[in-house]
Amino acid sequence: MGRLSVRLLPVVLSLALAACASAPAPRAATIDLVETERLAEQAYRQGDHARAAELYADIVEAMPGEADYWYRLGNAYARQGLSQQAALSYQQSLALDSGNARGWHNMGMMHLKLAHEAFEAGEKRGSKRARVHEENRRLAEATARVLEHGGRAVSAPAPAMATPVTAMPEPGAAATDGSPAAAPEAVDAGINEEAGGSR
């Protein structure tokens, strides 16, 4: 037994020294995360949303289970017009905290913006003779109106629903309402800034 103790003593001492040497690392990481959060909030308040997104991305990489930081990352992406990244960040936030009503709202706004962009692209790039062209135009206009008002109720009546594909007008027929698609200001008018709360 004495020989075993002598042989294990260097191993035990090495492990103890290694534990002591690595003990300050979590505190240093915590201090870095606190400072990173402070810098991210400051960048966001100053309108440097790209920097805020970069810093919040660092935070969620270090703490992926924190819904609030995913939400804030989504807001920083949304302010840059990065709808897909914002929607994914909100989705992750909601997977961790499904009770965040603001998160649901913001994710819905991003999906609405993505839908608007898709309908608008379909209208612009597709043939005006294609049966779906009129449907894309109407839906682009409808989503633009909602986005213009930041997701709040719109006083103008909603556009008429498109007729079924079997009853679409003949190719080359004029549009019935003739109104141009309104370009939305910025979808960020509908983004809720506050984290958590109002659940």
C-alpha positions as CSV (number, residue, x, y, z in Angstrom):
1,M,0.0,0.0,0.0
2,G,2.9,2.3,0.7
3,R,4.3,2.0,-2.8
4,L,0.9,2.7,-4.4
5,S,0.6,5.9,-2.3
6,V,4.0,7.0,-3.5
7,R,3.1,6.3,-7.1
8,L,-0.2,8.1,-6.9
9,L,1.1,11.2,-5.1
10,P,2.5,12.8,-8.2
11,V,-0.7,12.1,-10.1
12,V,-2.8,13.6,-7.3
13,L,-0.6,16.7,-7.1
14,S,-0.7,17.2,-10.8
15,L,-4.5,17.0,-10.9
16,A,-4.7,19.5,-7.9
17,L,-2.4,21.9,-9.7
18,A,-4.3,21.6,-12.9
19,A,-7.6,22.3,-11.1
20,C,-6.1,25.4,-9.4
21,A,-4.7,26.7,-12.7
22,S,-8.1,26.3,-14.5
23,A,-10.3,27.6,-11.7
24,P,-10.1,31.4,-12.6
25,A,-11.2,30.7,-16.2
26,P,-15.0,30.6,-15.5
27,R,-14.8,34.0,-13.7
28,A,-12.8,35.5,-16.5
29,A,-15.4,34.1,-19.0
30,T,-18.2,35.6,-16.9
31,I,-16.5,39.0,-16.8
32,D,-16.1,38.8,-20.6
33,L,-19.8,38.0,-21.1
34,V,-20.9,40.8,-18.8
35,E,-18.7,43.2,-20.7
36,T,-19.9,41.8,-24.1
37,E,-23.5,42.2,-23.0
38,R,-22.8,45.8,-22.0
39,L,-21.1,46.5,-25.3
40,A,-23.9,44.8,-27.3
41,E,-26.6,46.9,-25.5
42,Q,-24.6,50.1,-26.1
43,A,-24.1,49.3,-29.8
44,Y,-27.8,48.6,-30.2
45,R,-28.8,51.9,-28.5
46,Q,-26.4,53.8,-30.6
47,G,-27.8,52.3,-33.8
48,D,-24.8,50.1,-34.6
49,H,-27.0,47.1,-35.2
50,A,-24.3,45.1,-37.1
51,R,-21.9,45.4,-34.1
52,A,-24.7,44.5,-31.7
53,A,-25.6,41.4,-33.7
54,E,-22.0,40.4,-33.7
55,L,-21.7,40.7,-29.9
56,Y,-25.1,39.0,-29.3
57,A,-24.0,36.2,-31.6
58,D,-20.9,35.8,-29.4
59,I,-23.1,35.6,-26.3
60,V,-25.5,33.0,-27.7
61,E,-22.6,30.9,-28.8
62,A,-21.3,31.0,-25.2
63,M,-24.8,30.6,-23.6
64,P,-27.1,29.0,-26.2
65,G,-29.8,28.2,-23.7
66,E,-30.6,31.9,-22.9
67,A,-33.8,32.9,-24.8
68,D,-33.4,36.6,-24.1
69,Y,-30.1,36.9,-25.9
70,W,-31.5,35.0,-29.0
71,Y,-34.4,37.5,-28.9
72,R,-32.0,40.5,-28.8
73,L,-29.9,39.0,-31.6
74,G,-33.2,38.7,-33.6
75,N,-33.9,42.4,-33.0
76,A,-30.3,43.4,-34.1
77,Y,-30.7,41.4,-37.3
78,A,-34.2,42.8,-37.9
79,R,-32.9,46.4,-37.7
80,Q,-30.4,45.5,-40.4
81,G,-33.1,44.1,-42.7
82,L,-31.8,40.6,-42.3
83,S,-35.2,39.0,-42.0
84,Q,-34.2,35.4,-42.4
85,Q,-31.5,35.6,-39.7
86,A,-33.9,37.5,-37.5
87,A,-36.7,34.9,-37.9
88,L,-34.3,32.1,-37.1
89,S,-33.1,33.9,-33.9
90,Y,-36.7,34.5,-32.8
91,Q,-37.5,30.9,-33.5
92,Q,-34.6,29.8,-31.3
93,S,-35.7,32.2,-28.6
94,L,-39.2,30.9,-28.7
95,A,-38.0,27.3,-28.6
96,L,-36.4,28.2,-25.2
97,D,-39.3,30.4,-24.0
98,S,-42.6,29.9,-25.8
99,G,-44.3,32.4,-23.5
100,N,-42.7,35.5,-25.0
101,A,-45.5,37.3,-26.9
102,R,-43.1,39.9,-28.3
103,G,-41.0,37.1,-29.7
104,W,-44.0,35.6,-31.5
105,H,-44.9,39.1,-32.9
106,N,-41.4,39.8,-34.1
107,M,-41.1,36.4,-35.7
108,G,-44.4,36.9,-37.4
109,M,-43.3,40.3,-38.8
110,M,-40.1,38.7,-40.2
111,H,-42.1,35.9,-41.9
112,L,-44.5,38.6,-43.3
113,K,-41.6,40.6,-44.6
114,L,-40.1,37.4,-46.2
115,A,-43.5,36.6,-47.7
116,H,-43.7,40.2,-49.1
117,E,-40.3,39.9,-50.6
118,A,-41.2,36.5,-52.2
119,F,-44.5,37.8,-53.7
120,E,-42.8,41.0,-55.0
121,A,-40.0,38.9,-56.6
122,G,-42.5,36.6,-58.2
123,E,-44.4,39.6,-59.6
124,K,-41.3,41.3,-61.0
125,R,-39.5,38.3,-62.3
126,G,-42.4,36.3,-63.6
127,S,-44.1,36.7,-66.9
128,K,-47.0,39.1,-66.8
129,R,-48.9,36.4,-68.8
130,A,-48.4,33.8,-66.1
131,R,-51.6,33.0,-64.2
132,V,-49.8,33.5,-60.8
133,H,-48.6,37.0,-61.7
134,E,-51.8,38.7,-60.6
135,E,-51.9,36.7,-57.4
136,N,-48.3,37.7,-56.6
137,R,-49.1,41.4,-57.3
138,R,-52.2,41.3,-55.0
139,L,-50.3,39.6,-52.2
140,A,-47.3,41.9,-52.5
141,E,-49.7,44.8,-52.2
142,A,-51.5,43.3,-49.2
143,T,-48.3,42.5,-47.3
144,A,-46.9,45.9,-48.1
145,R,-49.9,47.6,-46.5
146,V,-49.5,45.5,-43.3
147,L,-45.8,46.2,-43.2
148,E,-46.3,49.9,-43.8
149,H,-48.3,50.1,-40.6
150,G,-45.9,48.0,-38.5
151,G,-48.4,45.2,-38.1
152,R,-51.1,47.4,-36.7
153,A,-54.6,47.4,-38.1
154,V,-54.9,49.0,-41.5
155,S,-57.8,51.4,-42.2
156,A,-57.9,50.7,-45.9
157,P,-59.9,47.6,-46.8
158,A,-57.9,44.4,-47.6
159,P,-57.6,43.6,-51.2
160,A,-60.1,41.2,-52.7
161,M,-59.0,37.6,-52.6
162,A,-57.7,36.4,-55.9
163,T,-60.0,34.3,-58.0
164,P,-59.2,30.6,-58.3
165,V,-56.6,29.8,-60.9
166,T,-59.3,28.3,-63.1
167,A,-61.0,31.7,-63.3
168,M,-58.0,33.9,-63.8
169,P,-58.3,36.6,-66.5
170,E,-57.0,35.9,-69.9
171,P,-53.2,36.6,-70.5
172,G,-52.7,40.3,-71.1
173,A,-55.9,41.4,-69.4
174,A,-55.6,44.6,-67.4
175,A,-55.4,44.5,-63.6
176,T,-58.8,45.3,-61.9
177,D,-57.7,47.7,-59.3
178,G,-54.6,49.2,-61.1
179,S,-53.0,50.3,-57.8
180,P,-49.2,50.0,-57.7
181,A,-47.6,48.0,-54.9
182,A,-46.6,50.2,-52.0
183,A,-43.1,49.9,-50.9
184,P,-43.0,49.4,-47.1
185,E,-41.0,51.8,-45.1
186,A,-39.0,49.7,-42.7
187,V,-40.4,46.6,-41.2
188,D,-38.7,47.6,-38.0
189,A,-41.7,49.7,-37.2
190,G,-43.3,46.5,-36.1
191,I,-40.4,45.1,-34.0
192,N,-40.9,45.0,-30.3
193,E,-37.7,46.1,-28.6
194,E,-38.3,44.9,-25.1
195,A,-37.0,41.5,-24.1
196,G,-39.4,39.2,-22.3
197,G,-42.4,40.7,-20.6
198,S,-45.9,41.1,-22.0
199,R,-46.3,37.4,-22.2
